[in-house]
Amino acid sequence: MYFKQVAVEGMGCLSYIIGCPLAMSACVVDPKRDVQEYIDLARQNGMKITHVFETHVHADHVSGNRELRSRTGADIYFMEGSPVEFEHKEVKENEEITIGNVRLHFLKTPGHTPQSMSILVTDLSRNDKPWFVLTGDCMFVGDVGRPDLAGEEILDEQIDNLYNSIHGKIGKLPSYMEIYPAHGEGSLCGKAMSAKPNSTVGFEMNHNPLFHLNHGDFTKQMKQDFPERPKSFTYIINTNKKGAPLLERCPVIRDLSPVQVDEYMKQGAMILDARDTAAFGGVHIPGSINIGLAPQSANWTGMVLDPESDLILVVPDEKAYDYMTRQLHRIGYDNIIGYLYGGISAWQEAGLPIRHLWQISVEELAEKLRKGNYDYFFDVRTDLEWKQGHIKEAEHLPLTRLLKEVPDISKDKEVIVTCGIGYRGNIAASFLQGRGFSHVHSLAGGMKAWINGGYPVEK
């Protein structure tokens, strides 16, 4: 049996390619949207992808199922009753499909979604007993899937389903059985996932704290706050239900002159500036949002920008443009018009308007705080980060809340923002600039620079 886990850095998405080289056939489970890696792996091992299985309708990333079918002719499978509107096949509880020496046994494990499933995998060349289980978003390493995405009106039912799936299905499997989930660290589909990409049923039963809760305590825990739901989630769910458009049909004009960019902006296009915080702060296009090039770019884009926005990118080079578009396509942001050719220098040379977002040093901030020479100072980190240590004079305003509720303060006052290392601070500051705040600073290096500079924090 051939088996490989494929991870998407930053987003925490885990997918799998499983196959039998002797039968020259393979399947992919929960594919990311850019599918070339699966095709290359199958070819390198003398296999063709013949099946695509989805453990559920995903909320955090657009699936590559239709992309794979267009490239390979593979059939797409969901658990029966899944709300999928495009051509697919269904599997039922305890149904089995054999691909050469690989046997797949399907378990209905609702809770994250009403039609979620897990897949028991057997390598028949070694034994006739299942070796591992793909748990989808039912169970993670150190965590379980969030039950709230299907809607508040069925939350209690989903929590019951999740509890029963964990204890009645996954928890009854042999303790030695390996667990491979659909998400890991970095995903927004759970609360406290481990960085470890797999586990065993026995280890999770003993050490996953959620397994030790009775039904009542489990319900209380599941009704507590989950990671903020990005504005992209509803759009992604609907896209995955209807079937994502093939990437070759996504509108991409690559290089745009400053004049073209300016014209598109007048028509409502958004500027996503993917440069680092210092470069953006020095000079940028008015109204642009700074989400720096990083593994977590997609998650933050999903928080800030509407999925149906027409986007123009400002990037250091074409390689960065390719990387960022791949990230955006994974979460369904397909309306990418192109990028500013020649970068911000070309924009300046064209005589078009520019803005600055000055970074403030820890020395400058400490002096301002000592003299009381500031108007507003926001710390946009999470509750947990805030509790671990913050600057005494700061006001806590998590970025996810700021993006939904712009502070009701005078827009001509000085606003200083900080975060962990400056990345989220610049997102917040550029967002506020775009909302008309005229005097915004971001703390260079964030709390890391403040602490390394020897300045005090309190808890």
Residue, then its C-alpha position, 0 to 999 in steps of 0.5 A: m500500500y502507498f500512503k502519504q499525508v499532504a499538508v498545507e502550511g499555515m492553514g493546517c489542512l491535511s489531505y491524503i493519497i492512498g493507493c496500490p501500485l500493483a493495481m496502478s490505482a490510487c485515491v485522494v481524501d480531502p484534496k486541496r484545490d491545487v492538485q498537481e502534487y497528488i497527480d505527480l505523486a501518483r505518476q511517480n509511483g505508477m498509479k492513476i487517481t481513480h477515486v476522490f473521497e470527501t470526509h465532509v463539505h469543508a468550510d475552511h478551504v475550497s476542495g480540489n475534487r472537481e479539479l482532480r476529476s477534470r484532470t484524471g476522470a476520478d469519481i467523487y464520493f461523499m457520505e449519503g445525504s451530503p448537500v452536494e449539488f454537482e455530480h458525485k457518488e455516495v457511500k453508506e455507513n459500513e460500505e466498503i470499497t477496495i482499490g487493489n490491496v487497499r480496503l476502505h470502510f466508511l463510518k458515519t461520524p456526524g458532529h462537525t457536519p451532519q454528514s461527516m464520515s471517517i474512513l477505516v483503511t486496511d492494507l490487505s497485503r499485510n493483514d485483514k484488519p484496519w491499520f488506521v482511520l482517517t477521522g476527517d474533522c470529527m477528531f483531531v490530535g488533541d482536539v475535536g471538530r467544532p460543531d457550530l459551523a452548521g448553524e446555531e439552530i442545530l448546535d445541540e444536535q451537532i454536539d450530541n452527534l459529535y459526542n456519540s461519534i467520538h465515544g460510540k465510533i472512534g473510541k471503540l476502535p482498537s487502541y493501537m489504531e492510528i488516527y489521521p485527521a483532516h486538520g492540524e495546527g493552524s486550522l480554524c476548525g478546532k481550538a487546541m490542535s497539536a502540531k503532531p500530524n497523527s496519533t492513536v486511538g489509545f493515546e487520545m482516549n487517555h490524553n485528550p481531555l475532551f474524551h474524559l468529559n461526561h455528556g453534560d460537561f462536553t456540551k458546556q465545553m462545546k458551547q464555549d467560544f471557538p476561533e473567530r469564523p472568517k467571513s470566507f467560511t460561508y462562501i467556501i461552504n457554498t462553493n464546495k456544495k455547488g462545486a468549485p470552478l476549475l482553476e483554468r477558468c479563473p480570471v487572471i490578468r497577470d501584469l497591470s500598469p499603474v494606470q490600469v490598477d488605478e482604473y480598476m480601483k475606481q471600479g471597486a477593486m481592492i488592493l491587497d499588499a503582500r509586502d512586509t510591514a516595513a515596506f508597506g509602512g514606507v509607502h503604499i497605495p491609499g486604501s490598500i490592506n497589508i496582509g504580508l506574504a506568509p503561511q497564514s496569509a489565507n486565514w487572515t485574508g478570509m477574516v478581512l476581505d470579502p470573498e467576492s472582492d475583485l483583487i489586485l496584488v502588490v507583491p515583491d516579484e512574480k514568484a510572490y504573486d504565484y505563491m499568493t494566488r495559490q493561497l487565495h485560490r485555496i480559500g475561494y478568492d478567485n477574482i484576482i485581476g492581477y498584480l501591479y507591474g513594476g511594484i510600488s516604484a512604478w506607482q510612484e513614478a506614475g505620479l499617483p497618490i501614496r500613503h504612509l503607515w509609519q512604524i513606531s519603535v519601542e523606544e518612541l512608544a515607551e517615551k510616549l507612554r511615559k509622558g502620556n503623549y498618545d491618544y489611543f493604544f490598542d493591543v490586537r492580540t488574542d485573549l490568551e496572548w493578552k493574559q500572558g503579558h501586555i503593556k499596562e497602558a494598552e487597551h485590549l481590542p482583538l483584531t477579529r473584533l476590530l475588523k467587525e466593529v471599528p472603534d467609535i473614536s475620532k478619526d483624526k486622533e493618533v492611534i497606535v496598534t501592537c500585536g505579537i511581531g507586527y504582522r497583525g498590527n499592520i493588518a489592523a493599522s491598514f484596515l483603520q487607514g482604509r476606514g478614514f483614520s489619518h494618524v495610525h502607527s504600528l509598533a515595529g516588532g510588536m510585543k516581541a520587540w518590546i519584551n526584547g528591549g527590556y520593557p515591562v509587561e503585566k498580567 
